[in-house]
């Protein structure tokens, strides 16, 4: 990492560079620099050239080879630092040195991120195996009236909670808790349509501790409150049952009429 005082070495004008000891000028950011006799310290364009040349050398020592010398932000900051140094504005110069150091670190971080894929990208999440999923669904359906936690489902699947949650979502496209709520609501629909159980009793039967919570979740999944859904579906089912009974009676009546005309 290029430090703030290293940037001071980079961006000092030739006179300031000459005042430094050879050891101070020999290494910037951990990368060897040429001497003042043949290196960039004799260039006439001062801080900008010194900064871009030295930053380029420093970046070569970093994996990924960040093109610091071509960065417009560093060029602009170098010009501003040269002006601040000439004007002897030490506070401004210090702030600019810090800004250059931060910019360099940011460029290197971006390059490392692009060049080196993260562990999450390298690791593929597999879908939960069918036999594990079947065991979990059977456990949920047989324990709907009880409290079921993520740890319970993970234990049935034989996985850690973290691995189970990611693999379950990959297999079903929903989180385990969301799937559990879906199964509870599906069972509640069956009970609402086929029984006369009170709604509060149905809520307890499918694993909700309060009717208000059951009503909220039911409406989120179905779009109606349990009471209204029951009325609508029982009305529809009642009409279907009546039509079926009428069809059966009509069929029996036609059969009897047919038998009456059968000759002995």
SVG drawing of the C-alpha trace seen along z (x, -y; Angstrom):
<svg xmlns="http://www.w3.org/2000/svg" viewBox="-94 -30 117 92">
<polyline fill="none" stroke="black" stroke-width="0.4" points="0.0,0.0 1.3,-3.4 1.4,-5.5 0.8,-9.2 4.4,-10.0 5.3,-7.9 3.1,-10.2 5.0,-13.1 8.1,-11.5 6.3,-11.0 5.0,-14.4 7.7,-16.6 9.2,-19.0 12.9,-18.4 14.3,-20.7 12.4,-18.9 13.5,-15.6 17.2,-16.6 16.9,-17.5 15.8,-14.0 18.3,-11.3 19.0,-8.5 17.2,-6.0 14.1,-8.1 14.0,-8.2 15.0,-4.6 11.8,-2.9 8.2,-4.2 5.4,-1.8 7.8,1.1 9.0,0.8 12.6,-0.2 13.0,-3.6 15.7,-4.8 18.2,-7.2 18.0,-11.0 20.9,-10.9 19.0,-9.0 15.4,-8.7 12.4,-10.9 13.5,-13.3 15.4,-15.3 12.3,-15.7 11.3,-19.3 7.5,-18.9 7.9,-18.4 5.3,-16.8 2.9,-15.5 5.5,-13.4 7.1,-12.3 3.7,-11.2 2.6,-9.4 6.0,-7.6 6.4,-6.6 2.8,-5.5 3.1,-3.4 6.2,-1.6 4.5,-1.2 1.4,0.3 3.5,2.9 4.4,4.4 0.7,5.0 -1.1,8.1 -3.4,7.0 -1.2,4.2 -3.4,1.1 -2.8,-1.6 -2.4,-4.3 -0.5,-6.6 -3.4,-6.7 -6.0,-7.6 -7.4,-11.1 -8.2,-11.6 -4.6,-11.0 -3.3,-13.3 -5.6,-16.1 -4.7,-15.5 -1.0,-15.6 -1.4,-18.9 -3.2,-20.3 -0.6,-19.0 2.2,-20.7 0.3,-24.0 -0.2,-23.6 3.4,-22.8 4.5,-25.9 2.1,-28.0 3.4,-26.5 -0.2,-25.5 0.8,-22.7 -2.7,-21.8 -4.0,-21.5 -0.9,-19.5 -1.4,-17.1 -5.1,-16.6 -4.2,-16.0 -1.5,-13.4 -4.2,-11.5 -6.6,-11.8 -4.0,-10.3 -3.3,-7.5 -7.0,-6.7 -7.5,-6.8 -4.6,-4.4 -6.0,-1.9 -9.4,-2.1 -7.9,-1.3 -6.1,1.7 -9.2,2.9 -11.2,2.7 -8.6,4.6 -8.4,7.4 -12.2,7.7 -12.3,8.1 -9.3,10.4 -10.1,12.7 -13.6,14.2 -15.0,14.3 -15.5,17.5 -19.3,17.1 -19.0,17.0 -16.7,20.0 -19.0,22.1 -22.0,23.5 -25.1,24.0 -26.8,27.4 -30.5,28.0 -31.8,30.1 -31.9,33.8 -35.4,35.2 -35.3,37.7 -34.3,35.1 -37.0,32.8 -39.6,35.6 -38.7,36.3 -39.0,32.6 -42.4,32.2 -43.7,35.3 -42.5,34.1 -44.1,30.7 -47.5,32.2 -47.5,34.5 -46.6,31.8 -48.5,28.8 -50.2,28.2 -46.8,28.0 -44.1,25.3 -41.6,26.2 -38.2,24.3 -35.5,24.1 -33.3,26.3 -36.1,29.0 -36.3,29.1 -32.5,29.1 -32.2,32.0 -34.8,34.0 -32.8,33.3 -29.5,34.2 -27.9,30.8 -26.8,27.8 -29.4,25.0 -27.3,22.7 -26.8,25.4 -30.4,26.6 -31.8,23.1 -29.8,22.4 -30.3,25.9 -34.1,25.8 -34.5,22.5 -32.6,23.7 -35.0,26.7 -38.3,24.9 -37.7,21.2 -39.0,20.3 -37.5,20.0 -38.3,22.8 -40.4,20.6 -42.5,19.4 -43.0,23.0 -44.1,23.9 -46.7,21.2 -48.0,22.4 -48.5,25.9 -50.4,24.5 -52.7,22.4 -53.3,25.3 -54.4,27.5 -56.6,24.6 -58.4,24.4 -59.3,28.0 -60.7,27.7 -62.6,24.5 -64.3,26.1 -65.0,29.6 -65.7,29.1 -67.8,26.8 -64.9,26.3 -64.7,22.8 -62.0,20.6 -60.1,20.3 -59.9,24.0 -58.7,24.4 -56.0,21.8 -54.7,23.8 -54.9,27.0 -52.6,25.7 -50.1,24.3 -51.0,20.7 -51.1,19.4 -53.7,16.7 -56.6,16.3 -55.6,12.8 -52.2,14.0 -53.9,16.8 -56.2,14.3 -53.4,12.0 -51.3,14.8 -54.3,16.4 -55.4,13.2 -51.8,12.6 -51.7,16.0 -55.3,16.3 -56.6,12.8 -59.6,13.2 -60.2,13.6 -60.9,17.1 -64.5,16.4 -65.3,14.9 -63.3,17.6 -65.3,20.3 -68.6,18.6 -67.7,18.3 -66.3,21.8 -69.0,23.5 -71.6,21.7 -69.9,22.8 -69.5,26.4 -73.1,26.4 -74.3,25.5 -72.0,28.2 -73.4,30.8 -76.9,29.8 -76.2,30.1 -74.6,33.5 -77.5,34.8 -80.0,33.5 -78.0,35.3 -78.1,38.5 -81.8,38.3 -82.4,37.5 -80.3,40.5 -82.2,42.8 -85.6,41.5 -84.6,42.2 -83.4,45.7 -86.8,46.4 -88.7,45.2 -86.6,47.4 -87.4,50.4 -91.1,49.8 -91.1,50.1 -89.1,53.3 -91.3,56.2 -91.4,59.3"/>
</svg>
